[in-house]
Amino acid sequence: RAQAVLASMRAQAGVVAPVRPSQITWLATPSDLYDAIMQGITTARHRVWVASLYLGTHGTRELALADALGEAASKPGGPRVTLLLDALRGVRPINGRGEAPHSSAHVVAHRVLRGGDIGTRARAFLYKVPTARGLAARALPNRLVEVLGVSHLKV
């Protein structure tokens, strides 16, 4: 029965990576997730992929995550780092507590890509869903264009 389910999944998704229950760790809290992500970044040998709606811009944990990604990519022989953020939310300026507003793209450029100083070891992409393009998107204010569609990726 399990083989039939896996065959069906392969046919639909193309790739399936079967795992045993003993290989699964439950992450019960947001702190558990953050710790697991940070551990994954610091121990990665080949690549780190992060896909998200946006990256925080003012919180201690968000900035530490961005710094960890930049450090991983700048290590000699370290992993390649790739980020994929939603284009609409990734460039939206966010006001900090008494700080000048800046966006996730700003944080990524300065803390992960480090102004291009780390060459091709780190890359960042902004994805805009097709429904957020075209005449309607150009006619609406940026915040309303987000209603047309944002990409809630979490990888």
N, CA, C and O atoms as a GROMACS GRO file, in nm:
protein
  620
    1ARG      N    1   0.082  -0.121   0.000
    1ARG     CA    2   0.000   0.000   0.000
    1ARG      C    3   0.086   0.126   0.000
    1ARG      O    4   0.057   0.221  -0.074
    2ALA      N    5   0.191   0.128   0.083
    2ALA     CA    6   0.278   0.245   0.090
    2ALA      C    7   0.347   0.271  -0.044
    2ALA      O    8   0.362   0.386  -0.084
    3GLN      N    9   0.388   0.165  -0.112
    3GLN     CA   10   0.453   0.181  -0.241
    3GLN      C   11   0.359   0.245  -0.343
    3GLN      O   12   0.403   0.326  -0.424
    4ALA      N   13   0.232   0.210  -0.339
    4ALA     CA   14   0.134   0.267  -0.430
    4ALA      C   15   0.116   0.416  -0.401
    4ALA      O   16   0.104   0.496  -0.494
    5VAL      N   17   0.114   0.453  -0.273
    5VAL     CA   18   0.100   0.594  -0.236
    5VAL      C   19   0.222   0.672  -0.283
    5VAL      O   20   0.208   0.781  -0.339
    6LEU      N   21   0.342   0.618  -0.261
    6LEU     CA   22   0.464   0.685  -0.306
    6LEU      C   23   0.467   0.700  -0.458
    6LEU      O   24   0.507   0.804  -0.510
    7ALA      N   25   0.425   0.596  -0.529
    7ALA     CA   26   0.422   0.603  -0.676
    7ALA      C   27   0.326   0.712  -0.721
    7ALA      O   28   0.357   0.786  -0.814
    8SER      N   29   0.212   0.722  -0.656
    8SER     CA   30   0.115   0.826  -0.690
    8SER      C   31   0.173   0.965  -0.662
    8SER      O   32   0.155   1.057  -0.742
    9MET      N   33   0.241   0.981  -0.549
    9MET     CA   34   0.302   1.110  -0.515
    9MET      C   35   0.411   1.148  -0.614
    9MET      O   36   0.421   1.263  -0.655
   10ARG      N   37   0.492   1.051  -0.654
   10ARG     CA   38   0.597   1.077  -0.753
   10ARG      C   39   0.537   1.124  -0.885
   10ARG      O   40   0.588   1.215  -0.949
   11ALA      N   41   0.427   1.060  -0.924
   11ALA     CA   42   0.362   1.095  -1.050
   11ALA      C   43   0.309   1.238  -1.044
   11ALA      O   44   0.314   1.310  -1.144
   12GLN      N   45   0.260   1.280  -0.927
   12GLN     CA   46   0.203   1.414  -0.914
   12GLN      C   47   0.310   1.520  -0.890
   12GLN      O   48   0.305   1.627  -0.951
   13ALA      N   49   0.406   1.491  -0.803
   13ALA     CA   50   0.504   1.592  -0.763
   13ALA      C   51   0.636   1.580  -0.836
   13ALA      O   52   0.711   1.678  -0.844
   14GLY      N   53   0.666   1.465  -0.888
   14GLY     CA   54   0.792   1.447  -0.958
   14GLY      C   55   0.903   1.392  -0.870
   14GLY      O   56   0.980   1.307  -0.915
   15VAL      N   57   0.912   1.437  -0.747
   15VAL     CA   58   1.018   1.392  -0.656
   15VAL      C   59   0.956   1.363  -0.520
   15VAL      O   60   0.876   1.442  -0.469
   16VAL      N   61   0.993   1.252  -0.464
   16VAL     CA   62   0.946   1.217  -0.330
   16VAL      C   63   1.066   1.169  -0.251
   16VAL      O   64   1.147   1.091  -0.300
   17ALA      N   65   1.078   1.216  -0.130
   17ALA     CA   66   1.186   1.173  -0.042
   17ALA      C   67   1.124   1.104   0.078
   17ALA      O   68   1.085   1.171   0.175
   18PRO      N   69   1.113   0.973   0.075
   18PRO     CA   70   1.052   0.903   0.187
   18PRO      C   71   1.137   0.915   0.313
   18PRO      O   72   1.260   0.910   0.307
   19VAL      N   73   1.072   0.932   0.427
   19VAL     CA   74   1.140   0.941   0.556
   19VAL      C   75   1.071   0.850   0.656
   19VAL      O   76   0.951   0.823   0.647
   20ARG      N   77   1.149   0.804   0.752
   20ARG     CA   78   1.093   0.724   0.860
   20ARG      C   79   1.044   0.818   0.970
   20ARG      O   80   1.100   0.926   0.987
   21PRO      N   81   0.943   0.777   1.045
   21PRO     CA   82   0.895   0.862   1.155
   21PRO      C   83   1.006   0.903   1.253
   21PRO      O   84   1.000   1.011   1.310
   22SER      N   85   1.104   0.818   1.272
   22SER     CA   86   1.213   0.850   1.364
   22SER      C   87   1.301   0.964   1.312
   22SER      O   88   1.380   1.021   1.387
   23GLN      N   89   1.288   0.998   1.183
   23GLN     CA   90   1.366   1.106   1.124
   23GLN      C   91   1.296   1.241   1.132
   23GLN      O   92   1.349   1.342   1.087
   24ILE      N   93   1.176   1.242   1.189
   24ILE     CA   94   1.096   1.364   1.195
   24ILE      C   95   1.105   1.424   1.335
   24ILE      O   96   1.088   1.353   1.435
   25THR      N   97   1.132   1.553   1.343
   25THR     CA   98   1.135   1.625   1.470
   25THR      C   99   1.020   1.725   1.469
   25THR      O  100   1.008   1.807   1.378
   26TRP      N  101   0.937   1.719   1.571
   26TRP     CA  102   0.826   1.813   1.583
   26TRP      C  103   0.878   1.943   1.640
   26TRP      O  104   0.948   1.944   1.742
   27LEU      N  105   0.844   2.053   1.576
   27LEU     CA  106   0.880   2.186   1.623
   27LEU      C  107   0.752   2.249   1.679
   27LEU      O  108   0.664   2.289   1.603
   28ALA      N  109   0.744   2.256   1.810
   28ALA     CA  110   0.619   2.294   1.876
   28ALA      C  111   0.597   2.444   1.888
   28ALA      O  112   0.484   2.489   1.902
   29THR      N  113   0.704   2.522   1.884
   29THR     CA  114   0.690   2.667   1.905
   29THR      C  115   0.767   2.743   1.798
   29THR      O  116   0.854   2.687   1.731
   30PRO      N  117   0.734   2.870   1.781
   30PRO     CA  118   0.814   2.952   1.689
   30PRO      C  119   0.962   2.956   1.727
   30PRO      O  120   1.048   2.961   1.640
   31SER      N  121   0.991   2.955   1.856
   31SER     CA  122   1.132   2.952   1.900
   31SER      C  123   1.202   2.825   1.856
   31SER      O  124   1.318   2.828   1.816
   32ASP      N  125   1.130   2.712   1.861
   32ASP     CA  126   1.186   2.586   1.813
   32ASP      C  127   1.220   2.596   1.664
   32ASP      O  128   1.326   2.549   1.621
   33LEU      N  129   1.131   2.656   1.587
   33LEU     CA  130   1.154   2.672   1.443
   33LEU      C  131   1.275   2.761   1.419
   33LEU      O  132   1.362   2.728   1.338
   34TYR      N  133   1.281   2.874   1.488
   34TYR     CA  134   1.393   2.966   1.473
   34TYR      C  135   1.526   2.896   1.506
   34TYR      O  136   1.623   2.908   1.431
   35ASP      N  137   1.528   2.824   1.617
   35ASP     CA  138   1.650   2.753   1.657
   35ASP      C  139   1.691   2.649   1.552
   35ASP      O  140   1.809   2.634   1.522
   36ALA      N  141   1.593   2.578   1.497
   36ALA     CA  142   1.622   2.477   1.395
   36ALA      C  143   1.676   2.543   1.268
   36ALA      O  144   1.769   2.491   1.206
   37ILE      N  145   1.619   2.655   1.229
   37ILE     CA  146   1.667   2.727   1.110
   37ILE      C  147   1.810   2.776   1.133
   37ILE      O  148   1.895   2.760   1.045
   38MET      N  149   1.836   2.835   1.249
   38MET     CA  150   1.971   2.884   1.278
   38MET      C  151   2.072   2.770   1.282
   38MET      O  152   2.184   2.784   1.232
   39GLN      N  153   2.034   2.657   1.340
   39GLN     CA  154   2.124   2.542   1.342
   39GLN      C  155   2.150   2.492   1.200
   39GLN      O  156   2.264   2.458   1.165
   40GLY      N  157   2.045   2.488   1.118
   40GLY     CA  158   2.062   2.446   0.979
   40GLY      C  159   2.155   2.537   0.902
   40GLY      O  160   2.236   2.490   0.822
   41ILE      N  161   2.145   2.668   0.925
   41ILE     CA  162   2.232   2.764   0.855
   41ILE      C  163   2.376   2.745   0.899
   41ILE      O  164   2.467   2.742   0.816
   42THR      N  165   2.398   2.732   1.029
   42THR     CA  166   2.537   2.725   1.079
   42THR      C  167   2.605   2.592   1.049
   42THR      O  168   2.728   2.584   1.048
   43THR      N  169   2.527   2.487   1.026
   43THR     CA  170   2.588   2.356   0.999
   43THR      C  171   2.583   2.316   0.852
   43THR      O  172   2.635   2.210   0.815
   44ALA      N  173   2.521   2.397   0.768
   44ALA     CA  174   2.510   2.364   0.625
   44ALA      C  175   2.648   2.359   0.560
   44ALA      O  176   2.734   2.442   0.589
   45ARG      N  177   2.666   2.261   0.475
   45ARG     CA  178   2.794   2.247   0.406
   45ARG      C  179   2.786   2.287   0.259
   45ARG      O  180   2.883   2.337   0.203
   46HIS      N  181   2.670   2.265   0.194
   46HIS     CA  182   2.660   2.286   0.050
   46HIS      C  183   2.568   2.402   0.011
   46HIS      O  184   2.605   2.487  -0.070
   47ARG      N  185   2.450   2.405   0.069
   47ARG     CA  186   2.355   2.509   0.029
   47ARG      C  187   2.254   2.539   0.140
   47ARG      O  188   2.223   2.454   0.223
   48VAL      N  189   2.206   2.662   0.137
   48VAL     CA  190   2.097   2.706   0.225
   48VAL      C  191   1.996   2.775   0.136
   48VAL      O  192   2.029   2.870   0.064
   49TRP      N  193   1.873   2.728   0.140
   49TRP     CA  194   1.763   2.788   0.065
   49TRP      C  195   1.662   2.844   0.166
   49TRP      O  196   1.622   2.774   0.259
   50VAL      N  197   1.622   2.969   0.147
   50VAL     CA  198   1.517   3.028   0.230
   50VAL      C  199   1.416   3.092   0.136
   50VAL      O  200   1.452   3.176   0.054
   51ALA      N  201   1.291   3.053   0.149
   51ALA     CA  202   1.184   3.115   0.072
   51ALA      C  203   1.079   3.161   0.172
   51ALA      O  204   1.035   3.084   0.256
   52SER      N  205   1.040   3.287   0.162
   52SER     CA  206   0.947   3.342   0.260
   52SER      C  207   0.874   3.462   0.202
   52SER      O  208   0.914   3.519   0.101
   53LEU      N  209   0.766   3.498   0.267
   53LEU     CA  210   0.691   3.617   0.227
   53LEU      C  211   0.781   3.741   0.240
   53LEU      O  212   0.785   3.825   0.151
   54TYR      N  213   0.852   3.751   0.352
   54TYR     CA  214   0.944   3.861   0.375
   54TYR      C  215   1.039   3.821   0.488
   54TYR      O  216   1.020   3.719   0.554
   55LEU      N  217   1.141   3.902   0.509
   55LEU     CA  218   1.234   3.883   0.620
   55LEU      C  219   1.217   4.005   0.708
   55LEU      O  220   1.216   4.118   0.659
   56GLY      N  221   1.204   3.984   0.837
   56GLY     CA  222   1.186   4.097   0.928
   56GLY      C  223   1.301   4.195   0.917
   56GLY      O  224   1.410   4.160   0.871
   57THR      N  225   1.277   4.317   0.961
   57THR     CA  226   1.378   4.421   0.941
   57THR      C  227   1.431   4.483   1.068
   57THR      O  228   1.537   4.546   1.065
   58HIS      N  229   1.364   4.469   1.180
   58HIS     CA  230   1.407   4.539   1.300
   58HIS      C  231   1.423   4.450   1.422
   58HIS      O  232   1.486   4.491   1.520
   59GLY      N  233   1.369   4.330   1.419
   59GLY     CA  234   1.376   4.242   1.536
   59GLY      C  235   1.515   4.181   1.551
   59GLY      O  236   1.586   4.160   1.453
   60THR      N  237   1.551   4.154   1.675
   60THR     CA  238   1.682   4.095   1.704
   60THR      C  239   1.700   3.962   1.633
   60THR      O  240   1.805   3.936   1.574
   61ARG      N  241   1.598   3.878   1.638
   61ARG     CA  242   1.609   3.746   1.574
   61ARG      C  243   1.616   3.754   1.423
   61ARG      O  244   1.693   3.681   1.360
   62GLU      N  245   1.538   3.843   1.363
   62GLU     CA  246   1.539   3.857   1.217
   62GLU      C  247   1.676   3.903   1.168
   62GLU      O  248   1.728   3.852   1.069
   63LEU      N  249   1.733   4.001   1.238
   63LEU     CA  250   1.864   4.052   1.197
   63LEU      C  251   1.973   3.948   1.222
   63LEU      O  252   2.067   3.937   1.143
   64ALA      N  253   1.961   3.871   1.331
   64ALA     CA  254   2.057   3.764   1.357
   64ALA      C  255   2.050   3.657   1.248
   64ALA      O  256   2.152   3.602   1.207
   65LEU      N  257   1.928   3.628   1.201
   65LEU     CA  258   1.911   3.531   1.092
   65LEU      C  259   1.978   3.582   0.965
   65LEU      O  260   2.048   3.507   0.897
   66ALA      N  261   1.956   3.708   0.932
   66ALA     CA  262   2.018   3.766   0.812
   66ALA      C  263   2.170   3.765   0.826
   66ALA      O  264   2.241   3.735   0.730
   67ASP      N  265   2.220   3.799   0.943
   67ASP     CA  266   2.366   3.796   0.965
   67ASP      C  267   2.421   3.655   0.951
   67ASP      O  268   2.528   3.635   0.892
   68ALA      N  269   2.348   3.556   1.004
   68ALA     CA  270   2.393   3.416   0.995
   68ALA      C  271   2.399   3.371   0.849
   68ALA      O  272   2.491   3.299   0.810
   69LEU      N  273   2.302   3.413   0.769
   69LEU     CA  274   2.304   3.379   0.626
   69LEU      C  275   2.424   3.442   0.557
   69LEU      O  276   2.492   3.376   0.477
   70GLY      N  277   2.452   3.568   0.588
   70GLY     CA  278   2.568   3.635   0.530
   70GLY      C  279   2.699   3.572   0.573
   70GLY      O  280   2.790   3.557   0.492
   71GLU      N  281   2.708   3.535   0.700
   71GLU     CA  282   2.831   3.471   0.750
   71GLU      C  283   2.852   3.335   0.685
   71GLU      O  284   2.964   3.299   0.649
   72ALA      N  285   2.744   3.259   0.670
   72ALA     CA  286   2.756   3.127   0.608
   72ALA      C  287   2.808   3.141   0.465
   72ALA      O  288   2.895   3.065   0.423
   73ALA      N  289   2.753   3.236   0.391
   73ALA     CA  290   2.793   3.254   0.251
   73ALA      C  291   2.935   3.308   0.238
   73ALA      O  292   3.001   3.283   0.137
   74SER      N  293   2.981   3.381   0.337
   74SER     CA  294   3.115   3.440   0.326
   74SER      C  295   3.225   3.348   0.377
   74SER      O  296   3.343   3.378   0.359
   75LYS      N  297   3.190   3.237   0.440
   75LYS     CA  298   3.290   3.141   0.487
   75LYS      C  299   3.359   3.075   0.369
   75LYS      O  300   3.293   3.031   0.275
   76PRO      N  301   3.492   3.069   0.371
   76PRO     CA  302   3.561   2.996   0.264
   76PRO      C  303   3.515   2.850   0.261
   76PRO      O  304   3.520   2.781   0.363
   77GLY      N  305   3.469   2.805   0.146
   77GLY     CA  306   3.418   2.668   0.134
   77GLY      C  307   3.281   2.650   0.196
   77GLY      O  308   3.232   2.537   0.207
   78GLY      N  309   3.218   2.759   0.235
   78GLY     CA  310   3.086   2.752   0.298
   78GLY      C  311   2.976   2.729   0.196
   78GLY      O  312   3.002   2.718   0.076
   79PRO      N  313   2.853   2.720   0.244
   79PRO     CA  314   2.742   2.690   0.155
   79PRO      C  315   2.704   2.809   0.066
   79PRO      O  316   2.732   2.924   0.098
   80ARG      N  317   2.640   2.777  -0.044
   80ARG     CA  318   2.577   2.881  -0.126
   80ARG      C  319   2.444   2.914  -0.061
   80ARG      O  320   2.371   2.824  -0.018
   81VAL      N  321   2.411   3.041  -0.054
   81VAL     CA  322   2.289   3.086   0.012
   81VAL      C  323   2.198   3.147  -0.094
   81VAL      O  324   2.239   3.233  -0.171
   82THR      N  325   2.072   3.101  -0.096
   82THR     CA  326   1.973   3.154  -0.190
   82THR      C  327   1.850   3.195  -0.113
   82THR      O  328   1.798   3.117  -0.032
   83LEU      N  329   1.802   3.314  -0.136
   83LEU     CA  330   1.679   3.363  -0.076
   83LEU      C  331   1.578   3.394  -0.184
   83LEU      O  332   1.613   3.448  -0.290
   84LEU      N  333   1.453   3.361  -0.157
   84LEU     CA  334   1.342   3.394  -0.246
   84LEU      C  335   1.236   3.462  -0.160
   84LEU      O  336   1.179   3.400  -0.070
   85LEU      N  337   1.210   3.589  -0.188
   85LEU     CA  338   1.111   3.665  -0.112
   85LEU      C  339   1.002   3.714  -0.206
   85LEU      O  340   1.024   3.730  -0.326
   86ASP      N  341   0.886   3.738  -0.151
   86ASP     CA  342   0.778   3.797  -0.229
   86ASP      C  343   0.818   3.939  -0.268
   86ASP      O  344   0.864   4.015  -0.183
   87ALA      N  345   0.801   3.975  -0.394
   87ALA     CA  346   0.844   4.106  -0.443
   87ALA      C  347   0.766   4.220  -0.379
   87ALA      O  348   0.823   4.325  -0.351
   88LEU      N  349   0.638   4.202  -0.357
   88LEU     CA  350   0.556   4.310  -0.302
   88LEU      C  351   0.590   4.337  -0.156
   88LEU      O  352   0.610   4.452  -0.117
   89ARG      N  353   0.596   4.233  -0.075
   89ARG     CA  354   0.627   4.250   0.067
   89ARG      C  355   0.776   4.272   0.090
   89ARG      O  356   0.815   4.338   0.186
   90GLY      N  357   0.859   4.216   0.004
   90GLY     CA  358   1.003   4.227   0.023
   90GLY      C  359   1.058   4.367   0.007
   90GLY      O  360   1.163   4.399   0.062
   91VAL      N  361   0.988   4.452  -0.068
   91VAL     CA  362   1.036   4.589  -0.088
   91VAL      C  363   0.953   4.692  -0.011
   91VAL      O  364   0.978   4.812  -0.020
   92ARG      N  365   0.853   4.645   0.063
   92ARG     CA  366   0.771   4.739   0.141
   92ARG      C  367   0.851   4.794   0.259
   92ARG      O  368   0.903   4.717   0.339
   93PRO      N  369   0.863   4.927   0.270
   93PRO     CA  370   0.935   4.984   0.385
   93PRO      C  371   0.858   4.957   0.515
   93PRO      O  372   0.736   4.971   0.521
   94ILE      N  373   0.932   4.918   0.617
   94ILE     CA  374   0.872   4.890   0.748
   94ILE      C  375   0.938   4.984   0.848
   94ILE      O  376   1.060   4.996   0.854
   95ASN      N  377   0.854   5.051   0.928
   95ASN     CA  378   0.907   5.142   1.028
   95ASN      C  379   0.952   5.065   1.151
   95ASN      O  380   0.881   4.978   1.201
   96GLY      N  381   1.070   5.097   1.197
   96GLY     CA  382   1.122   5.038   1.320
   96GLY      C  383   1.098   5.130   1.437
   96GLY      O  384   1.048   5.241   1.421
   97ARG      N  385   1.133   5.084   1.554
   97ARG     CA  386   1.117   5.164   1.674
   97ARG      C  387   1.222   5.275   1.673
   97ARG      O  388   1.336   5.254   1.713
   98GLY      N  389   1.183   5.392   1.627
   98GLY     CA  390   1.274   5.505   1.624
   98GLY      C  391   1.379   5.499   1.514
   98GLY      O  392   1.469   5.583   1.509
   99GLU      N  393   1.368   5.401   1.426
   99GLU     CA  394   1.465   5.387   1.317
   99GLU      C  395   1.401   5.428   1.185
   99GLU      O  396   1.279   5.432   1.172
  100ALA      N  397   1.485   5.459   1.088
  100ALA     CA  398   1.434   5.491   0.955
  100ALA      C  399   1.371   5.366   0.894
  100ALA      O  400   1.422   5.255   0.914
  101PRO      N  401   1.262   5.383   0.820
  101PRO     CA  402   1.201   5.265   0.757
  101PRO      C  403   1.291   5.206   0.650
  101PRO      O  404   1.354   5.278   0.573
  102HIS      N  405   1.295   5.074   0.648
  102HIS     CA  406   1.362   5.005   0.538
  102HIS      C  407   1.295   4.870   0.518
  102HIS      O  408   1.214   4.826   0.600
  103SER      N  409   1.328   4.806   0.407
  103SER     CA  410   1.257   4.686   0.365
  103SER      C  411   1.340   4.560   0.387
  103SER      O  412   1.459   4.566   0.421
  104SER      N  413   1.275   4.446   0.367
  104SER     CA  414   1.347   4.319   0.371
  104SER      C  415   1.458   4.317   0.267
  104SER      O  416   1.566   4.265   0.292
  105ALA      N  417   1.431   4.373   0.149
  105ALA     CA  418   1.532   4.377   0.044
  105ALA      C  419   1.654   4.456   0.090
  105ALA      O  420   1.767   4.420   0.058
  106HIS      N  421   1.632   4.563   0.166
  106HIS     CA  422   1.742   4.643   0.220
  106HIS      C  423   1.825   4.559   0.318
  106HIS      O  424   1.948   4.559   0.311
  107VAL      N  425   1.759   4.487   0.408
  107VAL     CA  426   1.829   4.403   0.505
  107VAL      C  427   1.908   4.295   0.432
  107VAL      O  428   2.024   4.269   0.466
  108VAL      N  429   1.847   4.231   0.333
  108VAL     CA  430   1.916   4.125   0.257
  108VAL      C  431   2.038   4.183   0.185
  108VAL      O  432   2.145   4.123   0.188
  109ALA      N  433   2.022   4.297   0.121
  109ALA     CA  434   2.134   4.357   0.047
  109ALA      C  435   2.252   4.389   0.138
  109ALA      O  436   2.367   4.368   0.100
  110HIS      N  437   2.224   4.439   0.258
  110HIS     CA  438   2.332   4.482   0.347
  110HIS      C  439   2.386   4.373   0.438
  110HIS      O  440   2.506   4.371   0.467
  111ARG      N  441   2.299   4.282   0.483
  111ARG     CA  442   2.344   4.183   0.582
  111ARG      C  443   2.371   4.046   0.522
  111ARG      O  444   2.455   3.972   0.574
  112VAL      N  445   2.303   4.010   0.414
  112VAL     CA  446   2.325   3.878   0.353
  112VAL      C  447   2.418   3.892   0.233
  112VAL      O  448   2.522   3.826   0.228
  113LEU      N  449   2.383   3.976   0.139
  113LEU     CA  450   2.465   3.994   0.020
  113LEU      C  451   2.586   4.082   0.048
  113LEU      O  452   2.684   4.079  -0.027
  114ARG      N  453   2.578   4.159   0.154
  114ARG     CA  454   2.688   4.246   0.199
  114ARG      C  455   2.738   4.337   0.088
  114ARG      O  456   2.858   4.352   0.065
  115GLY      N  457   2.641   4.397   0.018
  115GLY     CA  458   2.673   4.492  -0.087
  115GLY      C  459   2.746   4.430  -0.205
  115GLY      O  460   2.814   4.501  -0.279
  116GLY      N  461   2.734   4.299  -0.222
  116GLY     CA  462   2.800   4.232  -0.334
  116GLY      C  463   2.941   4.185  -0.302
  116GLY      O  464   3.009   4.132  -0.390
  117ASP      N  465   2.986   4.205  -0.179
  117ASP     CA  466   3.123   4.169  -0.141
  117ASP      C  467   3.150   4.018  -0.140
  117ASP      O  468   3.265   3.976  -0.143
  118ILE      N  469   3.044   3.936  -0.134
  118ILE     CA  470   3.068   3.792  -0.125
  118ILE      C  471   3.048   3.721  -0.258
  118ILE      O  472   3.037   3.598  -0.262
  119GLY      N  473   3.044   3.796  -0.365
  119GLY     CA  474   3.037   3.736  -0.499
  119GLY      C  475   2.910   3.655  -0.520
  119GLY      O  476   2.801   3.699  -0.486
  120THR      N  477   2.926   3.538  -0.578
  120THR     CA  478   2.811   3.456  -0.614
  120THR      C  479   2.774   3.353  -0.508
  120THR      O  480   2.691   3.266  -0.534
  121ARG      N  481   2.832   3.360  -0.391
  121ARG     CA  482   2.800   3.263  -0.285
  121ARG      C  483   2.663   3.289  -0.225
  121ARG      O  484   2.606   3.201  -0.160
  122ALA      N  485   2.609   3.408  -0.245
  122ALA     CA  486   2.474   3.439  -0.196
  122ALA      C  487   2.396   3.507  -0.308
  122ALA      O  488   2.448   3.593  -0.380
  123ARG      N  489   2.272   3.466  -0.322
  123ARG     CA  490   2.184   3.525  -0.424
  123ARG      C  491   2.048   3.551  -0.360
  123ARG      O  492   2.005   3.480  -0.270
  124ALA      N  493   1.982   3.654  -0.409
  124ALA     CA  494   1.847   3.684  -0.361
  124ALA      C  495   1.758   3.714  -0.481
  124ALA      O  496   1.800   3.779  -0.577
  125PHE      N  497   1.635   3.664  -0.473
  125PHE     CA  498   1.538   3.683  -0.580
  125PHE      C  499   1.408   3.734  -0.520
  125PHE      O  500   1.372   3.699  -0.408
  126LEU      N  501   1.338   3.818  -0.595
  126LEU     CA  502   1.205   3.866  -0.558
  126LEU      C  503   1.106   3.809  -0.659
  126LEU      O  504   1.123   3.825  -0.780
  127TYR      N  505   1.003   3.744  -0.608
  127TYR     CA  506   0.902   3.682  -0.695
  127TYR      C  507   0.772   3.760  -0.684
  127TYR      O  508   0.724   3.789  -0.575
  128LYS      N  509   0.716   3.793  -0.801
  128LYS     CA  510   0.587   3.861  -0.804
  128LYS      C  511   0.487   3.768  -0.872
  128LYS      O  512   0.508   3.725  -0.985
  129VAL      N  513   0.378   3.738  -0.802
  129VAL     CA  514   0.278   3.649  -0.859
  129VAL      C  515   0.215   3.715  -0.982
  129VAL      O  516   0.202   3.837  -0.986
  130PRO      N  517   0.176   3.636  -1.081
  130PRO     CA  518   0.122   3.693  -1.206
  130PRO      C  519   0.001   3.783  -1.185
  130PRO      O  520  -0.017   3.879  -1.260
  131THR      N  521  -0.083   3.754  -1.085
  131THR     CA  522  -0.202   3.837  -1.065
  131THR      C  523  -0.168   3.976  -1.014
  131THR      O  524  -0.253   4.065  -1.017
  132ALA      N  525  -0.046   3.998  -0.967
  132ALA     CA  526  -0.006   4.129  -0.916
  132ALA      C  527   0.068   4.209  -1.022
  132ALA      O  528   0.143   4.302  -0.990
  133ARG      N  529   0.047   4.174  -1.148
  133ARG     CA  530   0.110   4.245  -1.259
  133ARG      C  531   0.001   4.304  -1.348
  133ARG      O  532  -0.117   4.276  -1.329
  134GLY      N  533   0.040   4.382  -1.444
  134GLY     CA  534  -0.054   4.432  -1.544
  134GLY      C  535  -0.118   4.564  -1.508
  134GLY      O  536  -0.074   4.634  -1.416
  135LEU      N  537  -0.224   4.599  -1.582
  135LEU     CA  538  -0.289   4.729  -1.570
  135LEU      C  539  -0.347   4.753  -1.432
  135LEU      O  540  -0.328   4.862  -1.376
  136ALA      N  541  -0.417   4.655  -1.375
  136ALA     CA  542  -0.475   4.672  -1.242
  136ALA      C  543  -0.367   4.701  -1.138
  136ALA      O  544  -0.385   4.787  -1.052
  137ALA      N  545  -0.258   4.630  -1.146
  137ALA     CA  546  -0.149   4.649  -1.050
  137ALA      C  547  -0.086   4.788  -1.063
  137ALA      O  548  -0.045   4.848  -0.964
  138ARG      N  549  -0.078   4.838  -1.186
  138ARG     CA  550  -0.019   4.971  -1.205
  138ARG      C  551  -0.114   5.081  -1.159
  138ARG      O  552  -0.068   5.190  -1.123
  139ALA      N  553  -0.243   5.056  -1.159
  139ALA     CA  554  -0.340   5.159  -1.123
  139ALA      C  555  -0.363   5.170  -0.973
  139ALA      O  556  -0.413   5.272  -0.925
  140LEU      N  557  -0.326   5.067  -0.898
  140LEU     CA  558  -0.352   5.065  -0.754
  140LEU      C  559  -0.229   5.104  -0.673
  140LEU      O  560  -0.116   5.085  -0.718
  141PRO      N  561  -0.251   5.160  -0.553
  141PRO     CA  562  -0.137   5.183  -0.463
  141PRO      C  563  -0.073   5.049  -0.425
  141PRO      O  564  -0.139   4.946  -0.426
  142ASN      N  565   0.056   5.052  -0.392
  142ASN     CA  566   0.130   4.930  -0.364
  142ASN      C  567   0.063   4.839  -0.261
  142ASN      O  568   0.057   4.718  -0.281
  143ARG      N  569   0.014   4.896  -0.153
  143ARG     CA  570  -0.048   4.813  -0.049
  143ARG      C  571  -0.170   4.739  -0.101
  143ARG      O  572  -0.197   4.626  -0.060
  144LEU      N  573  -0.246   4.801  -0.191
  144LEU     CA  574  -0.364   4.735  -0.247
  144LEU      C  575  -0.327   4.630  -0.352
  144LEU      O  576  -0.401   4.534  -0.372
  145VAL      N  577  -0.213   4.648  -0.418
  145VAL     CA  578  -0.169   4.548  -0.514
  145VAL      C  579  -0.145   4.415  -0.441
  145VAL      O  580  -0.163   4.309  -0.500
  146GLU      N  581  -0.105   4.421  -0.315
  146GLU     CA  582  -0.083   4.300  -0.236
  146GLU      C  583  -0.211   4.217  -0.226
  146GLU      O  584  -0.205   4.095  -0.211
  147VAL      N  585  -0.327   4.282  -0.234
  147VAL     CA  586  -0.455   4.210  -0.230
  147VAL      C  587  -0.468   4.120  -0.352
  147VAL      O  588  -0.530   4.015  -0.345
  148LEU      N  589  -0.410   4.162  -0.465
  148LEU     CA  590  -0.416   4.082  -0.587
  148LEU      C  591  -0.339   3.952  -0.573
  148LEU      O  592  -0.368   3.853  -0.640
  149GLY      N  593  -0.241   3.953  -0.486
  149GLY     CA  594  -0.167   3.830  -0.464
  149GLY      C  595  -0.028   3.852  -0.412
  149GLY      O  596   0.049   3.930  -0.467
  150VAL      N  597   0.003   3.782  -0.306
  150VAL     CA  598   0.140   3.774  -0.256
  150VAL      C  599   0.174   3.626  -0.246
  150VAL      O  600   0.085   3.541  -0.237
  151SER      N  601   0.300   3.597  -0.246
  151SER     CA  602   0.345   3.458  -0.240
  151SER      C  603   0.386   3.425  -0.097
  151SER      O  604   0.486   3.476  -0.048
  152HIS      N  605   0.309   3.340  -0.030
  152HIS     CA  606   0.335   3.303   0.109
  152HIS      C  607   0.424   3.180   0.117
  152HIS      O  608   0.388   3.080   0.178
  153LEU      N  609   0.541   3.188   0.054
  153LEU     CA  610   0.634   3.076   0.055
  153LEU      C  611   0.695   3.058   0.193
  153LEU      O  612   0.723   3.155   0.263
  154LYS      N  613   0.714   2.935   0.230
  154LYS     CA  614   0.784   2.904   0.356
  154LYS      C  615   0.865   2.777   0.332
  154LYS      O  616   0.812   2.667   0.336
  155VAL      N  617   0.994   2.794   0.306
  155VAL     CA  618   1.082   2.680   0.285
  155VAL      C  619   1.206   2.698   0.372
  155VAL      O  620   1.295   2.613   0.370
   0.00000   0.00000   0.00000
